[in-house]
Amino acid sequence: MNRNNFLPHVALALVLVLIAAFAGQVRNWKRNAHLKRKQVELAELKTRQIDQVESTADPQATRHTEVFVRFRPDVSEERIQDLVGRLNDRVEDETESVAGLTLLEDEDGKDAESVVAEYRQLPEVDYAEPVFEIHLEDATEVSKPVLPNDPRFSEQWALANNGQDGGKVGADISATSAWFTTTGSQKVVVAVLDSGVDYTHPDLVNNIWKRPENIKEYEDRELGEVDDYHGYDALQNSGDPMDENGHGTHCAGIIGAEGGNNEGITGVNWTVQIMPLRFMDANGSGTTKDAIEAINYVIDRRKAGVNVRIISASWGSTQKSRALEDVIRKAYDAGILFVAASGNASTDADRMPHYPSGYNLPNVVSVAALDRNDNLASFSNYGQKSVHIAAPGKDILSTYLNHEFRNLSGTSMATPMVAGVAALILSNDPNMSVDELRKRLFDSVDKLPALKTKTVTGGRINAAKAVGGEWKL
């Protein structure tokens, strides 16, 4: 090879070596850059993990704001990335099932409302909203029944029917669920218009109404003054309505035997004020004259400032009295609900009316009786147009004379059951009108096949629904 040919080859070789060396160096630079980037990412990850640990340990640690933004269908992926980048946010996730719905994370430390406001102003956005917190409804707390410690509560199937003595589980007024909301109130007064009440009974004594000091004694223009500290006896025109029959005491216990006092039973209301009224004698006999006088007394006390809102009337006759009807109408005008027994003649009250339950007045609630299997009791009157509602009324345990307890049956027992529920409602909604209270009772029933053509509502009273919470187990 001559000299002229050799030199170009040497030059070419040197160029090739230099190119190879430079390429190797470039690869080293890239490798080192990649390693450095990885180191930075690992450092950031470690820092993020430390931050997460600190955030867990410190409840006050700052969390990134997350928001949902739904972009309009015609907005491209590139445009979304551009908009998000301009606002210094990051796409955290896209919801595949909903086109355009994107979860974004703010990287400026802004609050959710501020981030949402930014996106809502963009024409490319359909809507934007914060990530809302969702909490479990406390199922244990909501569904847990409230049970009293009264030793004979387990016998009170009407309040909690667990199938005892051949009954049907759940054939009750859902009292234990209602008590989750309210167990009653001393501000609510229920008048028991009956044979009087044993106001010394240990399971009633703390729930007996006593005339407040700021309320004057009862005074009737013709009958004179009566010291009505414990209520009113229309038979004797006195202030001592002590029960000599037992019927009124039994009804009073259904409404408001003290609950949770480790004594005997519990009423529909653990706490309430029972106003004793006596117009029937020891034999269970009375007159419309005395009934009217007793109702007149209740109206007077209401006007004097006593918060008596309900009269429970477990008695009746097939004879219609316009005078009795008129005074019950006046009770309505005074804001008093009148709950009455439908009668125990096993008859259709639409054809053979029973009074006072049969008066077509806006404050009258006529009550039929059920047994422990949700069947209409064999003795109970009924009426698709005139008997409004049903409640347990057979083999009902309640307070009785001589500080005892006894099982009795009748629409007489079903009536204070409904009156008691009405009092529970008022303990929770004290300003409710009579019309609203009556409607609430009717709207809160459990429909029963046995009552479909037997009552106006076709159902049994449900205390839990009535007070605004249905948590029946």
C-alpha positions as CSV (number, residue, x, y, z in Angstrom):
1,M,0.0,0.0,0.0
2,N,1.5,3.4,-0.9
3,R,1.7,6.3,1.5
4,N,-1.1,8.2,-0.2
5,N,-3.6,5.3,0.3
6,F,-2.5,4.6,3.9
7,L,-3.2,8.0,5.5
8,P,-6.9,8.2,4.6
9,H,-7.4,4.7,6.1
10,V,-5.8,5.8,9.4
11,A,-7.9,8.9,9.6
12,L,-11.1,6.9,9.0
13,A,-10.1,4.4,11.7
14,L,-9.5,7.2,14.2
15,V,-12.9,8.8,13.4
16,L,-14.6,5.5,14.0
17,V,-12.8,5.0,17.3
18,L,-13.8,8.5,18.4
19,I,-17.5,7.9,17.4
20,A,-17.6,4.6,19.3
21,A,-16.1,6.2,22.4
22,F,-18.6,9.1,22.2
23,A,-21.5,6.6,21.9
24,G,-20.3,4.7,24.9
25,Q,-20.1,7.9,26.9
26,V,-23.6,8.8,25.9
27,R,-24.8,5.5,27.1
28,N,-23.0,6.0,30.3
29,W,-24.6,9.4,30.7
30,K,-28.1,8.0,30.1
31,R,-27.4,5.1,32.5
32,N,-26.2,7.5,35.1
33,A,-29.1,9.8,34.5
34,H,-31.5,6.9,34.8
35,L,-29.9,5.8,38.0
36,K,-30.0,9.3,39.4
37,R,-33.7,9.5,38.5
38,K,-34.4,6.2,40.1
39,Q,-32.6,7.4,43.2
40,V,-34.6,10.5,43.3
41,E,-37.9,8.5,42.8
42,L,-36.8,6.1,45.6
43,A,-36.0,9.1,47.9
44,E,-39.3,10.7,47.1
45,L,-41.1,7.4,47.7
46,K,-39.3,7.0,51.0
47,T,-40.2,10.6,51.9
48,R,-43.9,10.0,50.9
49,Q,-43.9,6.8,53.0
50,I,-42.5,8.7,55.9
51,D,-45.1,11.4,55.4
52,Q,-47.8,8.8,55.3
53,V,-46.6,7.3,58.5
54,E,-46.5,10.7,60.1
55,S,-49.9,11.5,58.7
56,T,-51.3,8.4,60.3
57,A,-49.6,9.2,63.6
58,D,-50.6,12.8,63.4
59,P,-54.4,13.4,62.9
60,Q,-53.7,17.0,62.0
61,A,-51.4,16.1,59.1
62,T,-52.3,17.7,55.8
63,R,-54.1,15.5,53.3
64,H,-54.2,16.1,49.5
65,T,-57.5,17.5,48.3
66,E,-59.4,15.1,46.0
67,V,-62.3,16.1,43.8
68,F,-64.4,14.5,41.1
69,V,-64.6,16.3,37.8
70,R,-66.7,15.0,34.9
71,F,-65.5,16.4,31.6
72,R,-67.9,16.7,28.6
73,P,-67.8,13.8,26.1
74,D,-66.2,15.9,23.3
75,V,-63.2,16.8,25.5
76,S,-60.1,14.8,24.4
77,E,-57.7,13.1,26.8
78,E,-55.0,15.5,25.7
79,R,-57.2,18.5,26.5
80,I,-58.1,17.1,29.9
81,Q,-54.4,16.6,30.7
82,D,-53.7,20.2,29.6
83,L,-56.4,21.7,31.7
84,V,-55.4,19.7,34.8
85,G,-51.8,20.6,34.3
86,R,-52.5,24.3,34.0
87,L,-54.4,24.2,37.3
88,N,-51.5,22.3,38.8
89,D,-53.5,19.2,39.6
90,R,-53.0,15.6,38.9
91,V,-55.2,12.9,37.4
92,E,-55.5,10.3,40.0
93,D,-58.0,7.9,38.4
94,E,-60.5,7.7,35.6
95,T,-63.9,6.1,36.2
96,E,-64.2,3.8,33.2
97,S,-67.9,3.1,33.6
98,V,-68.7,6.9,33.4
99,A,-67.2,8.7,30.4
100,G,-65.3,11.7,31.4
101,L,-65.5,11.2,35.2
102,T,-62.1,11.8,36.6
103,L,-60.7,11.8,40.1
104,L,-58.2,14.7,40.5
105,E,-55.7,15.4,43.2
106,D,-54.8,19.0,44.0
107,E,-51.1,19.8,44.4
108,D,-51.4,23.4,45.6
109,G,-52.8,22.8,49.1
110,K,-56.2,24.2,48.2
111,D,-59.4,23.2,49.9
112,A,-62.0,21.1,48.0
113,E,-64.4,23.9,47.5
114,S,-61.8,26.1,45.9
115,V,-60.7,23.4,43.5
116,V,-64.3,22.5,42.6
117,A,-65.0,26.2,41.9
118,E,-62.1,26.4,39.5
119,Y,-63.4,23.5,37.4
120,R,-67.0,24.5,37.5
121,Q,-66.0,27.7,35.6
122,L,-64.5,25.7,32.7
123,P,-66.8,25.2,29.6
124,E,-65.2,21.7,29.2
125,V,-66.6,20.5,32.5
126,D,-70.0,19.0,33.1
127,Y,-69.8,19.1,36.9
128,A,-67.3,19.0,39.7
129,E,-67.8,18.0,43.3
130,P,-65.7,17.2,46.4
131,V,-65.1,13.6,47.5
132,F,-67.7,13.3,50.2
133,E,-67.2,11.4,53.4
134,I,-69.6,8.4,54.0
135,H,-70.2,6.9,57.4
136,L,-71.7,3.6,58.3
137,E,-75.1,3.8,59.9
138,D,-74.5,2.3,63.3
139,A,-76.6,-0.9,62.8
140,T,-75.9,-2.1,66.3
141,E,-77.2,1.1,67.9
142,V,-80.1,1.5,65.5
143,S,-81.5,-2.0,65.7
144,K,-80.7,-2.7,69.4
145,P,-84.0,-2.7,71.3
146,V,-84.3,-0.7,74.5
147,L,-85.3,-3.0,77.3
148,P,-86.4,-2.1,80.9
149,N,-85.2,-3.9,84.0
150,D,-88.7,-4.4,85.3
151,P,-88.9,-8.0,86.4
152,R,-92.3,-8.9,84.7
153,F,-91.6,-7.2,81.4
154,S,-91.1,-10.5,79.7
155,E,-94.8,-11.2,80.3
156,Q,-95.8,-8.1,78.5
157,W,-96.3,-9.6,75.0
158,A,-98.1,-6.5,73.7
159,L,-94.9,-4.5,74.1
160,A,-92.4,-7.2,73.0
161,N,-93.9,-10.4,71.5
162,N,-91.2,-13.1,71.3
163,G,-93.7,-15.9,70.9
164,Q,-94.3,-16.4,74.6
165,D,-97.3,-18.5,75.5
166,G,-98.0,-19.5,71.9
167,G,-97.9,-15.9,70.5
168,K,-96.7,-14.8,67.2
169,V,-93.3,-13.2,67.1
170,G,-93.5,-9.5,66.3
171,A,-97.3,-9.3,67.0
172,D,-96.8,-6.3,69.2
173,I,-96.7,-2.5,69.1
174,S,-92.9,-2.3,68.5
175,A,-92.4,-0.5,71.9
176,T,-88.8,-1.6,72.4
177,S,-87.9,0.1,69.1
178,A,-89.9,3.2,69.9
179,W,-88.0,3.5,73.2
180,F,-84.8,4.0,71.2
181,T,-86.3,7.4,70.2
182,T,-88.3,8.3,73.4
183,T,-89.5,6.7,76.6
184,G,-91.9,9.5,77.4
185,S,-91.9,12.8,79.1
186,Q,-93.1,14.2,82.4
187,K,-94.3,17.2,80.4
188,V,-97.1,15.2,78.8
189,V,-100.3,14.6,80.8
190,V,-102.8,11.8,80.0
191,A,-106.2,11.8,81.7
192,V,-107.5,8.4,82.6
193,L,-111.3,8.8,82.6
194,D,-112.4,5.6,84.5
195,S,-113.0,4.2,87.9
196,G,-110.1,6.3,89.3
197,V,-106.5,5.3,89.8
198,D,-104.6,3.9,92.8
199,Y,-102.2,6.8,92.9
200,T,-100.2,5.1,95.7
201,H,-99.3,2.0,93.6
202,P,-95.4,1.7,93.7
203,D,-95.2,1.3,89.9
204,L,-97.4,4.4,89.3
205,V,-96.7,6.8,92.1
206,N,-93.8,8.6,90.4
207,N,-95.9,9.1,87.2
208,I,-99.1,10.4,88.9
209,W,-100.0,14.0,88.0
210,K,-100.1,16.4,90.9
211,R,-101.6,19.8,90.5
212,P,-98.7,22.3,90.3
213,E,-98.5,25.1,92.9
214,N,-98.9,27.7,90.2
215,I,-102.3,26.2,89.1
216,K,-105.3,27.2,91.3
217,E,-107.6,24.6,92.7
218,Y,-110.5,23.5,90.5
219,E,-113.6,25.7,90.9
220,D,-117.0,25.0,89.4
221,R,-119.5,27.8,89.6
222,E,-122.2,25.5,90.8
223,L,-120.2,22.7,92.6
224,G,-117.7,25.0,94.3
225,E,-114.0,24.6,94.9
226,V,-112.2,21.2,94.9
227,D,-108.6,20.6,96.1
228,D,-107.7,18.5,93.0
229,Y,-104.1,17.8,94.0
230,H,-104.4,14.2,92.7
231,G,-107.1,14.7,90.1
232,Y,-110.8,14.7,90.3
233,D,-113.6,12.4,91.5
234,A,-116.8,13.4,89.7
235,L,-118.9,10.9,91.8
236,Q,-118.2,12.7,95.0
237,N,-117.1,16.1,93.6
238,S,-113.8,15.7,95.4
239,G,-110.1,15.7,94.9
240,D,-109.6,12.1,95.8
241,P,-110.0,9.8,92.7
242,M,-108.8,6.7,94.5
243,D,-109.8,3.6,92.5
244,E,-112.1,1.1,94.2
245,N,-112.7,-1.1,91.2
246,G,-109.2,-1.8,89.7
247,H,-110.1,-1.1,86.1
248,G,-108.8,2.5,86.0
249,T,-105.5,1.5,87.7
250,H,-105.0,-1.3,85.2
251,C,-105.5,1.2,82.3
252,A,-103.2,3.7,83.9
253,G,-100.4,1.1,84.1
254,I,-100.7,0.3,80.4
255,I,-100.1,4.0,79.6
256,G,-97.5,4.8,82.2
257,A,-96.3,2.2,84.7
258,E,-92.8,3.5,85.5
259,G,-90.2,1.9,83.3
260,G,-86.7,1.0,84.4
261,N,-87.4,1.1,88.1
262,N,-86.9,-2.6,88.7
263,E,-90.5,-2.8,89.8
264,G,-93.3,-4.9,88.3
265,I,-93.9,-3.9,84.7
266,T,-93.4,-1.0,82.3
267,G,-96.0,1.2,80.6
268,V,-95.9,2.3,77.0
269,N,-94.4,5.4,78.5
270,W,-91.7,4.9,81.1
271,T,-92.2,8.5,82.1
272,V,-95.5,10.4,81.8
273,Q,-98.1,12.2,84.0
274,I,-101.3,10.2,84.6
275,M,-104.2,12.4,85.7
276,P,-106.7,10.2,87.6
277,L,-110.4,10.8,87.0
278,R,-113.1,8.9,88.7
279,F,-116.7,8.8,87.5
280,M,-117.4,5.0,87.9
281,D,-118.0,3.3,91.2
282,A,-116.6,0.1,92.7
283,N,-119.0,-1.9,90.6
284,G,-117.9,-0.3,87.4
285,S,-121.0,1.8,86.9
286,G,-121.2,5.4,86.0
287,T,-123.4,8.0,84.2
288,T,-123.0,10.4,81.4
289,K,-123.6,13.2,83.9
290,D,-120.4,12.3,85.8
291,A,-118.5,11.6,82.6
292,I,-119.4,15.0,81.3
293,E,-118.4,16.7,84.5
294,A,-115.0,14.9,84.5
295,I,-114.3,15.9,80.9
296,N,-115.3,19.4,81.7
297,Y,-112.8,19.3,84.5
298,V,-110.1,18.2,82.0
299,I,-110.9,21.1,79.7
300,D,-110.7,23.5,82.6
301,R,-107.3,22.3,83.7
302,R,-106.1,22.5,80.1
303,K,-107.2,26.1,79.9
304,A,-105.6,26.8,83.3
305,G,-102.2,25.7,81.9
306,V,-101.9,22.0,82.5
307,N,-100.5,20.2,79.5
308,V,-103.2,17.6,79.4
309,R,-103.4,16.4,75.7
310,I,-105.1,13.0,75.8
311,I,-108.2,11.5,77.5
312,S,-108.2,7.7,77.6
313,A,-111.8,6.4,77.9
314,S,-112.2,2.6,78.3
315,W,-115.9,2.4,78.6
316,G,-119.1,2.9,76.7
317,S,-122.7,2.3,75.8
318,T,-125.0,1.8,72.8
319,Q,-127.0,4.8,73.9
320,K,-126.0,8.0,72.1
321,S,-125.8,11.2,74.2
322,R,-125.7,14.5,72.4
323,A,-124.5,16.2,75.6
324,L,-121.5,13.8,75.9
325,E,-120.8,14.3,72.2
326,D,-120.8,18.1,72.7
327,V,-118.4,18.1,75.6
328,I,-116.0,15.8,73.7
329,R,-116.2,18.2,70.8
330,K,-115.2,21.0,73.2
331,A,-112.3,18.9,74.3
332,Y,-111.2,18.9,70.6
333,D,-111.5,22.7,70.6
334,A,-109.2,22.7,73.6
335,G,-106.6,20.6,71.9
336,I,-107.4,17.2,73.5
337,L,-107.4,13.8,71.8
338,F,-110.1,11.4,72.9
339,V,-109.2,7.7,72.7
340,A,-112.1,5.4,73.2
341,A,-112.8,1.7,73.4
342,S,-114.8,0.2,70.5
343,G,-116.7,-2.2,72.8
344,N,-116.7,-5.9,73.6
345,A,-119.9,-7.1,72.0
346,S,-118.2,-8.8,69.0
347,T,-120.4,-6.7,66.7
348,D,-120.1,-4.5,63.7
349,A,-120.1,-1.0,65.1
350,D,-121.0,0.4,61.6
351,R,-124.4,-1.3,62.1
352,M,-124.7,-1.1,65.9
353,P,-122.8,2.0,67.0
354,H,-121.0,2.1,70.4
355,Y,-120.4,5.4,72.2
356,P,-118.4,7.5,72.8
357,S,-116.2,5.7,70.3
358,G,-118.9,6.0,67.7
359,Y,-119.1,9.8,67.7
360,N,-117.9,11.2,64.4
361,L,-115.6,13.8,65.8
362,P,-112.1,14.9,64.7
363,N,-110.6,14.1,68.1
364,V,-112.1,10.6,68.6
365,V,-110.0,7.5,68.0
366,S,-112.0,4.2,68.3
367,V,-109.9,1.2,69.2
368,A,-110.4,-2.5,68.5
369,A,-108.5,-5.3,70.4
370,L,-106.1,-7.9,69.1
371,D,-104.8,-11.2,70.6
372,R,-101.1,-12.2,70.8
373,N,-101.3,-13.7,67.3
374,D,-102.4,-10.5,65.5
375,N,-106.0,-11.7,65.2
376,L,-109.0,-9.6,66.1
377,A,-110.0,-10.6,69.6
378,S,-113.2,-12.7,69.7
379,F,-114.9,-10.2,71.9
380,S,-113.9,-7.0,70.1
381,N,-116.2,-4.8,68.1
382,Y,-115.1,-3.8,64.7
383,G,-116.2,-1.5,61.9
384,Q,-114.7,-0.6,58.5
385,K,-116.1,2.9,58.8
386,S,-116.3,3.6,62.5
387,V,-113.5,1.7,64.3
388,H,-110.2,3.3,63.4
389,I,-107.3,1.3,64.7
390,A,-106.4,-1.9,66.7
391,A,-104.0,-2.6,69.5
392,P,-103.2,-5.6,71.8
393,G,-106.1,-6.1,74.2
394,K,-106.1,-9.8,75.4
395,D,-104.3,-11.1,78.4
396,I,-102.7,-7.7,79.2
397,L,-100.6,-7.5,82.4
398,S,-100.8,-4.3,84.2
399,T,-101.1,-2.6,87.6
400,Y,-104.0,-3.4,89.9
401,L,-105.4,-2.7,93.4
402,N,-103.5,-3.5,96.6
403,H,-100.3,-2.8,94.8
404,E,-100.7,-5.9,92.7
405,F,-100.6,-6.8,89.0
406,R,-103.2,-8.6,87.0
407,N,-104.0,-9.8,83.5
408,L,-107.2,-8.4,82.0
409,S,-108.7,-8.5,78.5
410,G,-110.9,-6.1,76.5
411,T,-110.9,-3.2,74.2
412,S,-110.5,-1.4,77.5
413,M,-106.9,-2.6,77.5
414,A,-106.3,-1.8,73.8
415,T,-107.5,1.8,74.3
416,P,-104.7,2.9,76.8
417,M,-102.2,1.1,74.5
418,V,-103.1,3.7,71.8
419,A,-103.4,6.5,74.3
420,G,-99.9,5.6,75.5
421,V,-98.5,5.7,72.0
422,A,-100.1,9.1,71.5
423,A,-98.3,10.3,74.6
424,L,-95.0,9.0,73.3
425,I,-95.5,11.0,70.1
426,L,-96.2,14.1,72.0
427,S,-93.1,13.6,74.2
428,N,-91.1,13.8,70.9
429,D,-93.3,16.4,69.1
430,P,-94.9,18.4,71.9
431,N,-96.5,21.1,69.7
432,M,-98.4,18.7,67.5
433,S,-102.1,19.5,67.0
434,V,-104.9,17.1,67.6
435,D,-105.4,16.6,63.9
436,E,-101.7,16.0,63.3
437,L,-101.6,13.6,66.3
438,R,-104.6,11.6,65.1
439,K,-103.2,11.4,61.6
440,R,-99.8,10.2,62.9
441,L,-101.5,7.4,64.8
442,F,-103.4,6.3,61.7
443,D,-100.5,6.6,59.4
444,S,-98.2,4.5,61.6
445,V,-100.1,1.2,61.6
446,D,-98.8,-2.1,60.5
447,K,-101.4,-3.4,58.0
448,L,-102.8,-6.8,59.0
449,P,-104.9,-9.2,56.9
450,A,-107.2,-9.8,59.9
451,L,-108.1,-6.1,59.9
452,K,-108.4,-5.4,56.2
453,T,-112.2,-5.0,56.3
454,K,-112.5,-4.5,60.1
455,T,-111.1,-1.1,60.8
456,V,-110.6,2.2,59.0
457,T,-106.8,1.9,58.9
458,G,-106.7,-1.9,58.5
459,G,-103.8,-2.0,60.9
460,R,-102.3,-2.3,64.4
461,I,-100.6,0.6,66.0
462,N,-96.8,0.7,65.6
463,A,-95.1,2.9,68.3
464,A,-91.8,2.9,66.5
465,K,-93.3,4.3,63.3
466,A,-95.4,6.7,65.3
467,V,-92.4,8.3,67.0
468,G,-90.5,8.5,63.7
469,G,-88.2,5.4,63.7
470,E,-89.0,2.0,62.3
471,W,-86.4,-0.5,63.7
472,K,-88.5,-3.5,64.4
473,L,-86.4,-6.7,65.0
